[in-house]
Amino acid sequence: MLKESHVDVLIIGAGPSGLMCANALAGAGVNFRIIDNRPVGVAAGQADGIQPRTIEVLQSYGLAEPLLKEGAQMHLCAFYNPGPDGGIERTGRAADVTAPTARYPFKITIAQASIEALFVESLKSQGISVDRPIVPSSLEISQDPAELLDPSSYPVKVVLDHIHSSDDTPEQEIVHAKFVVGADGAHSWVRKTLGFTMDGEQTDYIWGVIDFIPDTNFPDIRNRSAIHSENGSCMIIPREGDKVRFYLQMADKDVMDPETGKIDKQKVTAENLINTARRTFYPYIVNEPKEVDWCSIYIIGQRVASKFSKHDRVFIAGDACHTHSPKAGQGMNASMNDTHNLAWKLAQVLRGRADISLLKTYELERQKYAQDLIDFDREFSALFSGKPRTSENQEGVTHEEFLSAFQASGGFSSGIGVHYMPSAIVHTIHQGSASNLIIGERMLPQLFVRAADARPVEIQDMLPADTRFKLLFFVGLLTSEKLAKVRRLAEELELPTSFLQKYNFPAQGKAQSMFDIISIAAGHKDDVNFLDIPSTLRTHWSKVLIDDTDVTGRLGGGAYPRFGIDEKEITIVVVRPDGYVGMIAPSTALESMDKYFGSFLIGKTLNREA
């Protein structure tokens, strides 16, 4: 008799995407399991770059601190091009992160194993571990429409094989799941089982990658460096400690088997890669490395899955639904942000607080992002892999062209410019009430001071990824007339018909309340009494802020004009649980707020638990 079990969410794959999902669901108190086919996690190599937006996301889970401490930080990018003597010369340097609103204006590089370990430790502290080595062998989804629409049903049946050793017949078990997340990598079994295709193209560019401790006189070895030479291109990525990573453009003759026309893995040695680097770096010297950590080779493929979900019951995320070149540093970032987008939606549906249709926004938002990423990567890879312009090659890529593309793509490559299109959870009707807080983009970082104790606080740190919608009430200058208006607003919000009462379920165990309220006044810290804010808009003394500088006069201030908010009005900004602005409305448009939340949340009167 096969062992059978029931679980709310089964996560297949424990790379960065699967672990991000597990960590988010654990924090939300969701009943889930995470399995992986490897006996242990990744040891060396793989992805290594954390973009500024991903640092913000990890910070929202309380996980950024170790990365900031242990990882290498890339602040500068150096550019090298062919010089007059046949070697390379530096043609410029620029800030590595060009997005002006980045809270962390740098990228972090650290081994993928360290990032996975962060999540594994976080899960362990909550009594959860990855089940391994386990592989799925079959997956069936119910065809009954009523069952598929009932979030309390278990319409997905997965057979799992527990791998003990190569000789043993695997021990099988059946798992009945409400939802399945396939985060099982570029060769995804889940994707293939669902019959989804990977659409896109394979390029002709062959690249080698090596992680090692270099011995060189190259002056920018600790900066990200983009090298275009007569002998191919190279990207240098400084790593934690003394390590660096080289991405090296390889010639066909160096890596291909002339008989088969395929890559010959035997030719992919650290020695061959270092020899390629020597030719590219001339006149700089690259000596025998002190230590080699890992090396590999890849052909750039740029593909997006035809679908990201089946019946909104089985989802794919990460490399399972998009692949692209590593040099743009997006892979692991896109993967973790996929499940960051999905996890809170699953949690709210499973709690019975959101309609199952909310899950449609996962594919809507992340598939478009993945396609935009592929388009960006195609352009960036072509420029990077293209021959540089020289006196002999007037058709080549100029330094100016490359730098211009590098800087123009800064918002996208940093993750800062991700923009979700209008949907049930992105409602743009009142964009004019805060013209510079773009609905569909992440909440901008900004320092405020707390009204109660004048302590400076970063608004992003008050928006943890805890499945709650954050309601930011910009109450403006608190004149006596304005205070009367604020009190009237609070009274309206206390009415049983208001969205705040209809949808704000109280916390139950790990399931937080639906809303967290923060009030932000304009004016001077000496003139604002936090107790003047009515209790509906002052849920805790720490949740009343002022748009003013701290006591040194150096930190904070200027948020109202920066966000395009009129301090004479009362403006409500809705920040989604994943940190993106979902809606903005003037206090006179509470019916818009009701319509927004009513389009995907289930009111208390309709809720089964009511």
C-alpha positions as CSV (number, residue, x, y, z in Angstrom):
1,M,0.0,0.0,0.0
2,L,1.5,3.3,-1.1
3,K,1.9,6.0,1.6
4,E,-0.5,8.9,0.8
5,S,-0.5,12.5,2.2
6,H,-2.2,15.8,1.7
7,V,-0.5,19.1,1.5
8,D,-1.6,22.7,0.6
9,V,1.5,23.4,-1.6
10,L,4.1,21.0,-2.9
11,I,7.3,22.8,-4.1
12,I,9.4,20.7,-6.5
13,G,13.0,22.0,-6.6
14,A,15.1,23.6,-3.9
15,G,17.2,26.1,-5.8
16,P,16.8,29.8,-5.1
17,S,13.3,30.0,-6.6
18,G,11.9,27.0,-4.7
19,L,13.6,28.1,-1.4
20,M,12.3,31.7,-1.7
21,C,8.8,30.2,-2.1
22,A,9.3,27.9,0.9
23,N,10.6,30.6,3.1
24,A,7.7,33.0,2.2
25,L,5.1,30.3,2.7
26,A,6.6,29.2,6.0
27,G,6.4,32.8,7.3
28,A,2.8,32.9,6.3
29,G,2.0,29.6,8.1
30,V,1.1,27.7,5.0
31,N,1.2,23.9,5.1
32,F,3.7,22.9,2.4
33,R,6.5,20.5,1.5
34,I,9.6,21.2,-0.6
35,I,11.5,18.3,-2.3
36,D,14.6,18.2,-4.4
37,N,16.3,15.5,-6.6
38,R,19.8,16.3,-5.3
39,P,21.2,14.6,-2.2
40,V,22.7,18.0,-1.2
41,G,22.4,21.6,-2.3
42,V,24.7,23.2,-4.9
43,A,28.3,23.2,-3.8
44,A,30.2,25.6,-6.1
45,G,29.6,27.8,-9.2
46,Q,26.2,28.5,-10.6
47,A,24.6,32.0,-10.2
48,D,26.3,34.6,-8.0
49,G,24.9,38.1,-8.6
50,I,22.3,39.8,-6.4
51,Q,20.8,42.9,-8.0
52,P,19.7,46.0,-6.0
53,R,16.0,45.2,-6.1
54,T,16.6,41.6,-5.0
55,I,18.5,43.0,-2.0
56,E,15.4,45.1,-1.1
57,V,13.3,41.9,-1.5
58,L,15.6,39.8,0.7
59,Q,15.6,42.7,3.2
60,S,11.8,42.5,3.3
61,Y,12.1,38.9,4.6
62,G,14.9,39.9,7.1
63,L,17.6,38.1,5.1
64,A,19.7,40.8,3.5
65,E,22.1,41.4,6.4
66,P,24.4,38.4,5.9
67,L,24.7,39.1,2.2
68,L,25.6,42.8,2.8
69,K,28.3,41.6,5.3
70,E,29.8,38.7,3.4
71,G,29.3,39.3,-0.3
72,A,31.5,41.4,-2.6
73,Q,29.9,44.7,-3.6
74,M,30.2,46.0,-7.2
75,H,30.0,49.8,-7.2
76,L,32.0,50.6,-10.4
77,C,32.1,49.1,-13.9
78,A,35.3,49.5,-16.0
79,F,35.3,49.3,-19.8
80,Y,38.2,48.1,-21.9
81,N,38.5,48.2,-25.6
82,P,41.2,47.6,-28.2
83,G,44.2,50.0,-28.0
84,P,46.5,51.1,-30.7
85,D,49.2,48.5,-29.9
86,G,47.0,45.4,-30.4
87,G,46.2,45.1,-26.6
88,I,43.4,46.5,-24.5
89,E,43.1,49.9,-22.8
90,R,40.6,51.3,-20.4
91,T,38.2,53.6,-22.2
92,G,36.0,54.6,-19.2
93,R,34.4,53.8,-15.9
94,A,30.8,54.3,-14.7
95,A,28.7,53.5,-11.7
96,D,27.7,49.8,-11.9
97,V,24.1,50.6,-10.8
98,T,22.7,53.6,-12.7
99,A,19.1,53.5,-11.4
100,P,18.7,56.7,-9.4
101,T,16.2,55.4,-6.8
102,A,18.2,52.3,-5.8
103,R,18.3,51.9,-2.0
104,Y,21.4,49.8,-2.4
105,P,23.3,51.4,-5.3
106,F,25.5,48.4,-5.9
107,K,25.3,44.7,-6.8
108,I,26.4,41.9,-4.4
109,T,28.2,38.8,-5.6
110,I,28.3,35.7,-3.4
111,A,28.1,32.0,-4.2
112,Q,24.7,30.5,-4.9
113,A,25.3,28.0,-2.1
114,S,25.5,30.9,0.4
115,I,22.2,32.3,-0.8
116,E,20.6,28.9,-0.6
117,A,22.0,28.4,2.9
118,L,20.3,31.6,4.0
119,F,16.9,30.2,3.1
120,V,17.8,26.7,4.5
121,E,18.8,28.2,7.8
122,S,15.7,30.4,8.0
123,L,13.5,27.3,7.3
124,K,15.4,25.2,9.8
125,S,14.7,27.9,12.5
126,Q,11.0,27.2,11.8
127,G,11.4,23.4,12.0
128,I,11.3,22.8,8.2
129,S,13.8,21.0,6.0
130,V,14.1,20.1,2.3
131,D,13.1,16.5,1.6
132,R,15.8,14.9,-0.6
133,P,16.7,13.1,-2.8
134,I,13.1,12.7,-4.1
135,V,12.0,12.9,-7.7
136,P,8.4,13.2,-9.0
137,S,7.4,10.4,-11.4
138,S,3.8,11.4,-12.4
139,L,1.5,14.4,-12.0
140,E,-2.2,14.5,-12.7
141,I,-4.6,17.4,-12.4
142,S,-8.3,16.9,-12.0
143,Q,-10.5,17.9,-14.9
144,D,-13.5,18.6,-12.7
145,P,-14.2,22.4,-13.1
146,A,-15.9,22.6,-9.7
147,E,-13.0,21.0,-8.0
148,L,-10.5,23.3,-9.8
149,L,-12.4,26.4,-8.6
150,D,-12.6,25.2,-5.0
151,P,-9.5,26.4,-3.2
152,S,-10.1,23.8,-0.4
153,S,-9.9,20.9,-2.8
154,Y,-6.8,18.8,-3.6
155,P,-7.0,18.5,-7.4
156,V,-3.3,17.7,-8.1
157,K,-2.0,14.1,-7.5
158,V,1.8,13.7,-7.6
159,V,3.7,10.4,-7.3
160,L,7.1,10.8,-5.7
161,D,10.1,8.4,-5.8
162,H,12.3,8.4,-2.8
163,I,15.8,7.6,-4.1
164,H,17.9,5.6,-1.5
165,S,20.7,4.3,-3.7
166,S,21.3,3.5,-7.3
167,D,20.6,-0.2,-6.7
168,D,17.3,0.1,-4.8
169,T,13.9,0.3,-6.4
170,P,12.6,3.8,-5.3
171,E,10.1,3.9,-2.5
172,Q,7.0,5.6,-3.8
173,E,4.4,7.9,-2.2
174,I,1.3,9.7,-3.4
175,V,0.9,13.4,-2.5
176,H,-2.5,15.1,-3.0
177,A,-1.8,18.9,-3.3
178,K,-4.0,21.9,-3.6
179,F,-1.2,23.7,-5.5
180,V,2.1,22.6,-7.0
181,V,5.1,25.0,-7.7
182,G,7.6,23.6,-10.2
183,A,10.9,25.3,-9.5
184,D,12.9,22.5,-10.9
185,G,15.4,24.3,-13.2
186,A,16.0,24.8,-16.9
187,H,15.3,21.1,-17.7
188,S,12.1,21.2,-15.7
189,W,10.2,17.9,-15.4
190,V,7.1,19.8,-14.3
191,R,7.2,22.0,-17.4
192,K,7.7,19.0,-19.7
193,T,4.9,17.1,-18.0
194,L,2.5,20.0,-18.4
195,G,3.4,20.1,-22.1
196,F,4.6,23.8,-22.0
197,T,7.1,24.7,-24.7
198,M,10.2,27.0,-24.3
199,D,9.9,29.6,-27.0
200,G,12.9,31.6,-28.2
201,E,16.3,30.9,-29.7
202,Q,19.8,29.5,-29.1
203,T,22.5,31.9,-30.1
204,D,25.9,31.0,-31.6
205,Y,27.8,32.6,-28.7
206,I,29.9,30.1,-26.6
207,W,31.1,31.3,-23.2
208,G,33.4,29.8,-20.6
209,V,33.1,30.7,-16.9
210,I,35.7,30.2,-14.2
211,D,35.7,31.0,-10.5
212,F,39.3,31.4,-9.2
213,I,41.7,33.4,-7.1
214,P,43.7,35.4,-9.8
215,D,47.3,36.5,-9.9
216,T,47.3,39.4,-12.3
217,N,48.4,43.0,-12.8
218,F,45.1,44.0,-14.3
219,P,44.1,47.2,-12.4
220,D,40.3,46.7,-12.3
221,I,40.3,43.1,-11.1
222,R,38.1,44.1,-8.1
223,N,35.6,46.0,-10.3
224,R,33.1,44.6,-12.7
225,S,34.8,45.0,-16.0
226,A,33.6,44.7,-19.5
227,I,36.5,43.9,-21.9
228,H,36.2,44.0,-25.7
229,S,39.4,42.8,-27.3
230,E,40.5,41.7,-30.7
231,N,40.7,38.2,-29.2
232,G,37.1,38.0,-27.8
233,S,35.2,39.5,-24.9
234,C,35.4,39.0,-21.2
235,M,33.3,40.1,-18.2
236,I,35.0,40.2,-14.8
237,I,32.8,39.7,-11.7
238,P,34.6,40.2,-8.4
239,R,33.5,37.7,-5.8
240,E,33.5,37.3,-2.1
241,G,37.0,37.1,-0.5
242,D,39.8,37.2,-3.1
243,K,37.8,35.2,-5.7
244,V,36.8,36.5,-9.1
245,R,34.6,35.1,-11.9
246,F,35.6,35.5,-15.6
247,Y,33.0,35.1,-18.3
248,L,35.1,34.4,-21.4
249,Q,34.0,34.4,-25.1
250,M,35.3,31.2,-26.6
251,A,36.3,30.5,-30.2
252,D,34.6,27.4,-31.8
253,K,38.0,25.8,-32.4
254,D,38.8,26.0,-28.6
255,V,35.8,24.0,-27.5
256,M,34.1,22.2,-30.4
257,D,34.8,18.6,-31.5
258,P,35.5,19.0,-35.3
259,E,34.0,15.5,-35.9
260,T,30.6,16.0,-34.3
261,G,30.3,19.8,-34.4
262,K,29.3,19.7,-30.7
263,I,31.0,21.1,-27.6
264,D,33.7,18.8,-26.3
265,K,33.5,19.0,-22.5
266,Q,37.1,17.5,-22.4
267,K,38.4,20.8,-23.8
268,V,36.7,22.8,-21.1
269,T,39.5,22.9,-18.6
270,A,40.7,25.7,-16.2
271,E,44.0,25.8,-18.2
272,N,42.2,26.4,-21.5
273,L,40.0,29.1,-20.0
274,I,43.1,30.9,-18.4
275,N,44.9,30.7,-21.8
276,T,41.8,32.4,-23.4
277,A,42.0,35.0,-20.7
278,R,45.7,35.7,-21.4
279,R,45.0,36.4,-25.1
280,T,42.0,38.7,-24.2
281,F,43.9,40.6,-21.4
282,Y,47.1,41.4,-23.3
283,P,49.1,43.5,-22.4
284,Y,48.1,42.7,-18.9
285,I,49.4,39.4,-17.4
286,V,47.3,36.6,-16.0
287,N,49.5,34.2,-14.2
288,E,48.7,30.6,-13.1
289,P,45.8,30.9,-10.7
290,K,46.4,30.4,-7.0
291,E,43.2,28.4,-6.7
292,V,40.4,27.3,-9.1
293,D,37.0,26.8,-7.6
294,W,34.8,25.8,-10.6
295,C,34.6,26.2,-14.3
296,S,32.0,25.4,-17.0
297,I,30.8,26.4,-20.4
298,Y,27.5,27.4,-21.9
299,I,25.8,28.5,-25.1
300,I,23.5,31.5,-24.6
301,G,19.9,30.4,-24.9
302,Q,17.1,33.0,-24.6
303,R,13.7,31.3,-24.0
304,V,10.4,31.9,-22.2
305,A,7.8,29.2,-21.4
306,S,4.6,29.3,-23.4
307,K,2.6,29.3,-20.1
308,F,3.5,29.7,-16.5
309,S,0.5,27.9,-15.0
310,K,-2.0,25.1,-15.6
311,H,-5.5,25.8,-14.3
312,D,-4.0,28.1,-11.7
313,R,-3.1,24.9,-9.8
314,V,0.3,24.0,-11.0
315,F,2.8,26.8,-11.5
316,I,6.4,26.9,-12.9
317,A,8.9,29.5,-11.7
318,G,12.6,30.4,-12.2
319,D,14.7,28.7,-14.8
320,A,11.8,26.3,-15.4
321,C,10.1,29.2,-17.3
322,H,12.9,31.5,-18.5
323,T,16.5,31.1,-19.5
324,H,19.0,33.8,-20.5
325,S,22.7,34.6,-20.5
326,P,24.3,34.8,-17.0
327,K,26.3,38.0,-17.9
328,A,23.4,40.3,-17.5
329,G,23.2,38.9,-13.9
330,Q,19.4,38.2,-14.0
331,G,18.9,34.5,-13.7
332,M,18.7,33.9,-9.9
333,N,17.2,37.4,-9.4
334,A,14.3,36.7,-11.8
335,S,13.8,33.3,-10.3
336,M,13.6,34.5,-6.7
337,N,11.3,37.4,-7.7
338,D,9.0,34.9,-9.5
339,T,8.1,33.1,-6.3
340,H,8.2,36.3,-4.2
341,N,5.3,37.4,-6.5
342,L,3.5,34.1,-6.2
343,A,3.8,33.1,-2.5
344,W,1.6,35.9,-1.0
345,K,-1.1,35.2,-3.5
346,L,-1.1,31.5,-2.7
347,A,-1.2,32.3,1.1
348,Q,-4.3,34.6,0.7
349,V,-6.2,32.2,-1.5
350,L,-5.4,29.3,0.9
351,R,-6.7,31.4,3.9
352,G,-10.0,31.9,2.0
353,R,-9.4,35.6,2.0
354,A,-8.8,36.1,-1.7
355,D,-10.6,34.7,-4.7
356,I,-8.7,32.0,-6.6
357,S,-8.7,34.3,-9.7
358,L,-6.0,36.3,-7.9
359,L,-3.6,33.6,-9.0
360,K,-4.0,34.5,-12.7
361,T,-2.0,37.6,-12.0
362,Y,1.2,35.5,-11.5
363,E,1.4,34.5,-15.1
364,L,0.2,37.9,-16.3
365,E,2.9,39.7,-14.4
366,R,5.9,37.4,-14.5
367,Q,5.5,36.1,-18.1
368,K,5.6,39.7,-19.4
369,Y,8.6,40.5,-17.2
370,A,10.4,37.3,-18.5
371,Q,9.7,38.3,-22.1
372,D,11.0,41.8,-21.4
373,L,14.1,40.3,-19.8
374,I,14.8,38.1,-22.8
375,D,14.5,41.1,-25.1
376,F,16.9,43.1,-22.9
377,D,19.3,40.1,-22.7
378,R,19.3,39.5,-26.5
379,E,20.3,43.1,-27.1
380,F,22.9,43.1,-24.3
381,S,24.4,39.8,-25.2
382,A,24.7,40.7,-28.9
383,L,26.5,44.0,-28.0
384,F,28.7,42.2,-25.5
385,S,29.5,39.2,-27.8
386,G,29.9,41.4,-30.9
387,K,33.4,42.4,-32.2
388,P,34.6,45.8,-31.1
389,R,35.0,48.6,-33.6
390,T,38.6,49.1,-34.7
391,S,40.2,50.8,-37.7
392,E,40.0,47.5,-39.6
393,N,36.4,46.7,-38.4
394,Q,34.3,49.8,-38.8
395,E,31.1,47.7,-38.4
396,G,32.0,46.7,-34.8
397,V,30.5,47.9,-31.5
398,T,31.8,51.2,-30.3
399,H,32.5,52.0,-26.6
400,E,29.9,54.7,-26.8
401,E,27.2,52.3,-28.1
402,F,28.0,49.7,-25.3
403,L,28.1,52.4,-22.6
404,S,24.9,53.9,-23.8
405,A,23.1,50.5,-23.8
406,F,24.6,49.7,-20.4
407,Q,23.3,52.9,-18.8
408,A,19.9,52.9,-20.6
409,S,19.3,49.4,-19.3
410,G,20.2,50.3,-15.7
411,G,16.6,50.4,-14.4
412,F,15.9,47.0,-15.9
413,S,19.1,45.2,-15.1
414,S,19.0,46.4,-11.4
415,G,15.4,45.1,-11.1
416,I,14.4,48.7,-10.0
417,G,12.4,49.4,-13.2
418,V,10.1,46.3,-13.1
419,H,6.6,47.6,-14.0
420,Y,3.5,45.5,-13.6
421,M,0.7,46.4,-16.1
422,P,-2.9,47.2,-15.0
423,S,-4.8,44.2,-13.6
424,A,-7.0,43.3,-10.7
425,I,-4.1,44.2,-8.3
426,V,-2.7,47.2,-10.3
427,H,-5.3,50.0,-10.5
428,T,-4.0,53.2,-12.1
429,I,-7.1,55.5,-12.1
430,H,-5.8,57.9,-9.5
431,Q,-2.1,58.0,-10.5
432,G,-2.3,61.9,-10.4
433,S,-2.6,61.9,-6.6
434,A,1.0,60.8,-6.3
435,S,2.4,61.4,-9.7
436,N,6.0,60.1,-9.0
437,L,5.0,57.0,-7.1
438,I,4.4,54.8,-10.2
439,I,1.5,52.4,-9.7
440,G,2.8,48.9,-10.7
441,E,6.4,49.7,-9.6
442,R,8.0,49.0,-6.2
443,M,7.5,51.5,-3.4
444,L,10.4,53.9,-3.5
445,P,12.8,53.9,-0.6
446,Q,12.6,57.0,1.6
447,L,13.6,58.0,5.1
448,F,11.0,59.5,7.4
449,V,11.2,60.2,11.2
450,R,8.8,58.7,13.7
451,A,6.6,61.2,15.3
452,A,6.8,59.7,18.7
453,D,10.6,59.5,19.1
454,A,12.2,61.3,16.1
455,R,14.0,58.1,15.1
456,P,14.7,58.0,11.4
457,V,13.1,54.9,9.6
458,E,13.3,53.7,6.1
459,I,9.8,53.2,4.7
460,Q,10.8,49.9,3.0
461,D,11.7,48.5,6.4
462,M,8.1,49.1,7.5
463,L,6.8,47.0,4.5
464,P,7.9,43.5,5.4
465,A,6.9,40.7,3.1
466,D,4.3,39.3,5.5
467,T,1.3,38.9,3.2
468,R,-0.3,42.1,4.4
469,F,-1.3,45.1,2.3
470,K,0.3,48.3,3.7
471,L,-2.0,51.3,3.6
472,L,0.1,54.5,3.7
473,F,-2.1,57.5,4.7
474,F,-0.3,60.7,3.6
475,V,-2.3,63.0,5.9
476,G,-0.4,66.1,4.9
477,L,0.0,69.3,7.0
478,L,-2.0,68.8,10.2
479,T,-3.8,72.2,10.6
480,S,-6.9,72.2,12.8
481,E,-9.0,72.1,9.6
482,K,-7.0,69.1,8.3
483,L,-7.2,67.2,11.6
484,A,-11.0,67.5,11.5
485,K,-10.9,66.0,7.9
486,V,-8.6,63.2,9.1
487,R,-11.1,62.4,12.0
488,R,-14.0,62.3,9.5
489,L,-12.0,59.9,7.3
490,A,-11.3,57.7,10.3
491,E,-15.0,57.6,11.1
492,E,-15.8,56.6,7.5
493,L,-13.3,53.8,7.7
494,E,-14.9,52.5,10.9
495,L,-18.3,52.0,9.2
496,P,-19.1,48.3,8.6
497,T,-19.5,49.1,4.9
498,S,-15.9,50.4,4.4
499,F,-13.3,48.3,2.7
500,L,-11.2,48.4,5.9
501,Q,-13.9,46.6,7.9
502,K,-15.1,44.3,5.1
503,Y,-11.7,42.8,4.3
504,N,-9.5,43.3,7.4
505,F,-9.5,39.9,8.9
506,P,-7.9,39.7,12.4
507,A,-4.6,37.9,12.8
508,Q,-4.9,34.1,13.4
509,G,-1.7,32.3,14.4
510,K,0.8,33.0,11.6
511,A,-1.9,34.5,9.4
512,Q,-1.5,38.2,9.8
513,S,-4.4,40.7,9.5
514,M,-5.1,41.8,5.9
515,F,-3.9,45.4,6.4
516,D,-1.2,47.3,8.1
517,I,-1.7,51.1,8.5
518,I,1.0,53.7,8.5
519,S,0.2,57.5,8.7
520,I,2.7,60.0,7.3
521,A,2.3,63.7,8.1
522,A,4.0,66.7,6.5
523,G,5.5,69.4,8.6
524,H,8.1,69.8,11.4
525,K,8.7,67.2,14.0
526,D,8.3,69.8,16.8
527,D,4.8,70.6,15.6
528,V,3.3,67.1,15.2
529,N,1.7,65.3,18.1
530,F,1.3,61.6,17.1
531,L,-1.7,61.3,19.5
532,D,-3.6,63.7,17.3
533,I,-4.0,61.0,14.7
534,P,-7.2,59.0,15.4
535,S,-6.6,55.4,16.6
536,T,-8.0,53.9,13.4
537,L,-5.0,55.5,11.6
538,R,-2.6,55.0,14.5
539,T,-2.5,51.3,15.2
540,H,0.8,51.6,17.1
541,W,2.9,54.5,18.3
542,S,5.7,53.5,15.9
543,K,3.3,53.7,12.9
544,V,3.0,57.6,12.7
545,L,5.7,59.2,10.6
546,I,6.7,62.7,9.6
547,D,8.2,63.9,6.4
548,D,11.0,65.8,8.1
549,T,14.7,65.5,8.6
550,D,16.2,63.7,11.6
551,V,17.8,65.7,14.5
552,T,21.1,66.0,12.6
553,G,19.3,67.6,9.7
554,R,21.0,65.2,7.3
555,L,18.6,62.3,6.9
556,G,15.1,62.3,5.5
557,G,12.7,65.0,4.4
558,G,11.3,66.0,1.0
559,A,9.1,62.9,0.4
560,Y,5.9,64.8,-0.4
561,P,7.4,66.7,-3.4
562,R,9.5,63.7,-4.4
563,F,6.4,61.5,-4.5
564,G,4.3,64.2,-6.2
565,I,1.8,64.3,-3.3
566,D,-0.1,67.5,-2.3
567,E,0.4,68.1,1.5
568,K,-3.0,70.0,1.5
569,E,-4.8,66.7,0.6
570,I,-5.1,63.3,2.2
571,T,-3.7,60.6,-0.1
572,I,-3.8,56.8,0.4
573,V,-1.1,54.6,-1.1
574,V,-1.7,50.9,-1.2
575,V,1.5,48.8,-1.2
576,R,1.0,45.2,-2.1
577,P,2.5,42.4,0.1
578,D,5.4,42.1,-2.4
579,G,6.3,45.8,-2.1
580,Y,4.7,47.0,-5.3
581,V,2.3,50.0,-5.4
582,G,-1.1,48.5,-6.3
583,M,-3.3,51.6,-6.1
584,I,-3.3,55.3,-5.0
585,A,-6.4,57.2,-4.2
586,P,-7.4,60.6,-2.7
587,S,-9.4,60.2,0.6
588,T,-12.5,61.4,-1.3
589,A,-12.4,58.2,-3.4
590,L,-12.9,55.5,-0.9
591,E,-15.4,53.8,-3.3
592,S,-12.4,53.2,-5.6
593,M,-10.5,51.5,-2.8
594,D,-13.6,49.3,-2.1
595,K,-13.8,48.4,-5.8
596,Y,-10.1,47.6,-5.9
597,F,-10.1,45.3,-3.0
598,G,-13.5,43.9,-3.9
599,S,-12.2,42.7,-7.2
600,F,-9.9,40.0,-5.7
601,L,-10.6,39.8,-1.9
602,I,-13.4,37.9,-0.3
603,G,-15.4,40.0,2.2
604,K,-16.1,38.9,5.7
605,T,-19.8,38.2,5.0
606,L,-18.8,35.9,2.2
607,N,-16.0,34.2,4.0
608,R,-16.6,30.7,5.2
609,E,-15.0,31.5,8.6
610,A,-17.2,34.4,9.3
